[in-house]
Amino acid sequence: MSAAALVQLMRTPESAAALRADQWNGILSAARAERLLGTLAALLEYVAVPDAVRAILADARRDAEREQRIALWEANRAVEALAPLGLEPILLKGAAYAAAGLNAARGRMIGDLDILVPRDRLEEAEGALLAAGWEWVKPDPYDDAYYRRWMHELPPLIHRERDRMIDVHHTILPLTARPRPDAAALIAQSVEIGGGLRVLSPADRIIHAVAHMLADGDLSGGLRNLWDIKCLFAEIEDKSELERRAARHGLTAHLARARRLADHVYGQGETRVTLADRVFLRRLLSRDAWGRDSRKWLGLAFYIRSHLLRMPPLMLIRHLWTKWRKGHRPV
């Protein structure tokens, strides 16, 4: 599988010299599909690779650098919009890694800007962003009501001039999810980084990445998320604080699984994995030589799992039935 070849190359960049042209095609396709091409380019920047590959990787590094500049500019615009309210947005995910200068940001592609604000200030934040040029992406009344009642964020916004998305969170998991992270504790322990911006504490950054990957989503793009976790693990100094924060947020078991998966995929592979972990690994490594999901049935199973994690069965049935009638189909 090309996904397996990709992670092997990320573990041992020096092995690039032994790769054949057909192997490069599969690795680059898998990296692009997983949004890891920029990261791979950063890892291989000083490694000898074929000329055609070098050109592709150079483009990917430039693309990642451009995306990060745009993301940080968008963060600055959000700061300007929220400053009159006395709100300092807490950056999440890729923009946070870039703003804080973390290794997880090396070559990382950044899409939407994700920020965290207190739930009791959501209405104010929403009004300020709308006044500053952002507008709703989802005009559908059902979607709007669903986000506001059950989700961990406002409906997504897009800037009418810059065409950039912003997701405004008030916690890190849907309100209907089984784990209930302590949003107030996340905000209280956040760290000021200057420019009117804050980021989560080192431990909470890991907790958020783990929650996003294992307690919410369907593992689509999971290799990129797991790389983030691997990099964040390497930079945290107080491991005991990480365990305490995981317990505080109800994510101890998820953190343990993330450790096992990260070691198996990107580390030495010496950690013993469970039978359930192996199912996760099959899902993570399902990209073929064309970058396609080669295990559609498993992807569907994780899609269903992601919804079951988010809401009780009866609520899920009602939600999926409503979405089905509106024409939504899982990809």
Sequence and secondary structure as in RCSB ss.txt:
>XXXX:A:sequence
MSAAALVQLMRTPESAAALRADQWNGILSAARAERLLGTLAALLEYVAVPDAVRAILADARRDAEREQRIALWEA
NRAVEALAPLGLEPILLKGAAYAAAGLNAARGRMIGDLDILVPRDRLEEAEGALLAAGWEWVKPDPYDDAYYRRW
MHELPPLIHRERDRMIDVHHTILPLTARPRPDAAALIAQSVEIGGGLRVLSPADRIIHAVAHMLADGDLSGGLRN
LWDIKCLFAEIEDKSELERRAARHGLTAHLARARRLADHVYGQGETRVTLADRVFLRRLLSRDAWGRDSRKWLGL
AFYIRSHLLRMPPLMLIRHLWTKWRKGHRPV
>XXXX:A:secstr
 HHHHHHHHHH GGGGGG  HHHHHHHHHHHHHTT HHHHHHHTTTS   HHHHHHHHHHHHHHHHHHHHHHHHH
HHHHHHHGGGT   EEEHHHHHHHTT GGGTT    SEEEE  GGGHHHHHHHHHHTTEEES   HHHHHHHHHH
SSB   EEETTT  EEEEESSSS TTSSS   HHHHHHT EEEETTEEE  HHHHHHHHHHHHHTTS  TTHHHH
HHHHHHHHHH S HHHHHHHHHHTT HHHHHHHHHHHHHHHS S S   HHHHHHHHHHT B TTS BS HHHHH
HHHHHHHHHHS HHHHHHHHHHHHHTT    
